[in-house]
Amino acid sequence: MLEIAKGVLALYWLLALVNLVLPFAGPYMNWIALALLVVHLLEIVLLHGRLQRQAEPWKERLLVLLFGVLHVRGMRSA
């Protein structure tokens, strides 16, 4: 189930990027994407210690930036 949610979120990010180039959903999609990006950045800040203990912390930060708590739930607690 977690993988399906990650796939849906990846599809949303793709649509948000396309919406920047070819606006089809109005400004609302851009505002929602910006809000989601801010929330994921806050997750990175709040989980800094846990992310730092991972084998590849930069990769983990990137995945949290893309998938947020969906990635954190599947992460090993190192």
ChimeraX attribute file (.defattr): number of C-alpha atoms within 10 A of each C-alpha:
attribute: neighborCount
match mode: 1-to-1
recipient: residues
	/A:1	6
	/A:2	11
	/A:3	11
	/A:4	9
	/A:5	12
	/A:6	16
	/A:7	13
	/A:8	13
	/A:9	16
	/A:10	14
	/A:11	12
	/A:12	14
	/A:13	18
	/A:14	11
	/A:15	18
	/A:16	22
	/A:17	15
	/A:18	12
	/A:19	16
	/A:20	14
	/A:21	8
	/A:22	11
	/A:23	14
	/A:24	12
	/A:25	12
	/A:26	11
	/A:27	12
	/A:28	10
	/A:29	19
	/A:30	17
	/A:31	12
	/A:32	12
	/A:33	17
	/A:34	13
	/A:35	12
	/A:36	17
	/A:37	17
	/A:38	13
	/A:39	15
	/A:40	21
	/A:41	18
	/A:42	14
	/A:43	17
	/A:44	22
	/A:45	12
	/A:46	11
	/A:47	14
	/A:48	13
	/A:49	11
	/A:50	16
	/A:51	22
	/A:52	14
	/A:53	11
	/A:54	16
	/A:55	10
	/A:56	10
	/A:57	15
	/A:58	12
	/A:59	12
	/A:60	19
	/A:61	24
	/A:62	15
	/A:63	17
	/A:64	21
	/A:65	20
	/A:66	19
	/A:67	21
	/A:68	22
	/A:69	16
	/A:70	16
	/A:71	18
	/A:72	19
	/A:73	10
	/A:74	10
	/A:75	14
	/A:76	8
	/A:77	10
	/A:78	9
